[in-house]
Amino acid sequence: MAKKRPQTKAKRPQPGEEIPVVGAREPCPCGSGRRYKACHGRAAAQAVAELVHRPFEGLPGECDWVALRELVPAATVELPLKGGLPEGVPSVTLATVLPMAWPALRRDDGSVLLGLQNDTSSGDISRDLADTLRRALVAEPGTPVQGRRAPADGPRLQDLLDPEGAFEPVVHSGFEFWVPDAENATPEVTASLERANAAAIPTVKLSGVDAAYWCETPEKNHLRWVMPHEEERLLDALARLHAAGRSSLGEGTRLVGSFRAHGLTVPVWDLPSGVTAEEVEKPAAEFAERLAAALAVAEPLTPEERRARGGLTNRQVTLN
């Protein structure tokens, strides 16, 4: 009969001490003698399985984080770090997508680009992005940063970014921001740039309201507006406006439903193909005022409003 291997208790990490992430079947770095998956890997596996429904909550511009993650093809944002930038890092820039789908890139000049629309290995996008950012800050200039499984107890973006810093997305018509010197780009990057530009849907961020994005498609245009309000309360308010015939953004426009993304609700309007982003600015600002009034109503929905709400929820799509 085979002898049982003596089991030792896993050493408890000291405050501030990190247990490195290794392969599931490798010995745990804590020195317990057990495999990682049966030791400190248990906490990592649990963290991977736990979905954080609002990963960007608490960050400046939460609604725009959601929009750039799910809706906007090409955009960048300068990210301020707590305590300022490290020596040798002139800037940190969030980008919707990077060439070759890299999670991050340390450019030749030391600046960092962090990709937002990549697949992540855990249920907490914020923790995964923070891990990638930390590694990018110390990567060799001129090298991309590959993805990996983030430590379960690693920091989140909320721990690394300045909570008082502005979050001001710049929407681009293409991905030329990838290559400051296009003539010297590698053939792989050039091909990736051409493919990305061909697939990008023209998108414009409205200036008069927060986190509303106009986009153009071949058949019709759309306005997709990420809103911070609690979902049930927002749907009630939209239903009140819809039942009263006050949910449109002007002639020929229609509130058609909503997305649910990272814990927030994203109402969507169909617009005639001739309606530009500039032309929807004023109607959107007027709708924001109507919505604020509807959100303040506390009375139960009327039967007509309940029917309107049912129609809206039936057309709701979850993106994540």
Rosetta blueprint (number, residue, H / E / L):
1 M L
2 A L
3 K L
4 K L
5 R L
6 P L
7 Q L
8 T L
9 K L
10 A L
11 K L
12 R L
13 P L
14 Q L
15 P L
16 G L
17 E L
18 E L
19 I L
20 P L
21 V L
22 V L
23 G L
24 A L
25 R L
26 E L
27 P E
28 C L
29 P L
30 C L
31 G L
32 S L
33 G L
34 R L
35 R E
36 Y H
37 K H
38 A H
39 C L
40 H L
41 G H
42 R H
43 A H
44 A H
45 A H
46 Q H
47 A H
48 V H
49 A H
50 E L
51 L L
52 V L
53 H L
54 R L
55 P L
56 F L
57 E L
58 G L
59 L L
60 P L
61 G L
62 E H
63 C H
64 D H
65 W H
66 V H
67 A H
68 L H
69 R H
70 E H
71 L L
72 V L
73 P L
74 A L
75 A E
76 T E
77 V E
78 E E
79 L L
80 P L
81 L E
82 K L
83 G L
84 G L
85 L L
86 P L
87 E L
88 G L
89 V L
90 P L
91 S L
92 V E
93 T E
94 L E
95 A E
96 T L
97 V L
98 L L
99 P H
100 M H
101 A H
102 W L
103 P L
104 A E
105 L E
106 R E
107 R L
108 D L
109 D L
110 G L
111 S L
112 V E
113 L E
114 L E
115 G E
116 L L
117 Q L
118 N L
119 D L
120 T L
121 S L
122 S L
123 G L
124 D L
125 I H
126 S H
127 R H
128 D H
129 L H
130 A H
131 D H
132 T H
133 L H
134 R H
135 R H
136 A H
137 L H
138 V L
139 A L
140 E L
141 P L
142 G L
143 T E
144 P E
145 V E
146 Q L
147 G L
148 R L
149 R L
150 A L
151 P L
152 A L
153 D L
154 G L
155 P L
156 R L
157 L H
158 Q H
159 D H
160 L H
161 L E
162 D L
163 P L
164 E L
165 G L
166 A L
167 F L
168 E L
169 P L
170 V E
171 V E
172 H L
173 S L
174 G L
175 F L
176 E H
177 F H
178 W H
179 V L
180 P L
181 D L
182 A H
183 E H
184 N H
185 A L
186 T L
187 P H
188 E H
189 V H
190 T H
191 A H
192 S H
193 L H
194 E H
195 R H
196 A H
197 N H
198 A H
199 A H
200 A L
201 I L
202 P L
203 T E
204 V E
205 K E
206 L L
207 S L
208 G L
209 V L
210 D L
211 A L
212 A E
213 Y E
214 W E
215 C E
216 E E
217 T L
218 P L
219 E L
220 K L
221 N E
222 H E
223 L E
224 R E
225 W E
226 V L
227 M E
228 P L
229 H L
230 E L
231 E H
232 E H
233 R H
234 L H
235 L H
236 D H
237 A H
238 L H
239 A H
240 R H
241 L H
242 H H
243 A H
244 A L
245 G L
246 R L
247 S L
248 S L
249 L L
250 G L
251 E L
252 G L
253 T L
254 R E
255 L E
256 V E
257 G E
258 S E
259 F E
260 R E
261 A E
262 H L
263 G L
264 L E
265 T E
266 V E
267 P E
268 V E
269 W E
270 D E
271 L E
272 P L
273 S L
274 G L
275 V L
276 T L
277 A H
278 E H
279 E H
280 V H
281 E H
282 K H
283 P H
284 A H
285 A H
286 E H
287 F H
288 A H
289 E H
290 R H
291 L H
292 A H
293 A H
294 A H
295 L H
296 A L
297 V L
298 A L
299 E L
300 P L
301 L L
302 T L
303 P H
304 E H
305 E H
306 R H
307 R H
308 A H
309 R H
310 G H
311 G H
312 L H
313 T H
314 N H
315 R L
316 Q E
317 V E
318 T E
319 L L
320 N L
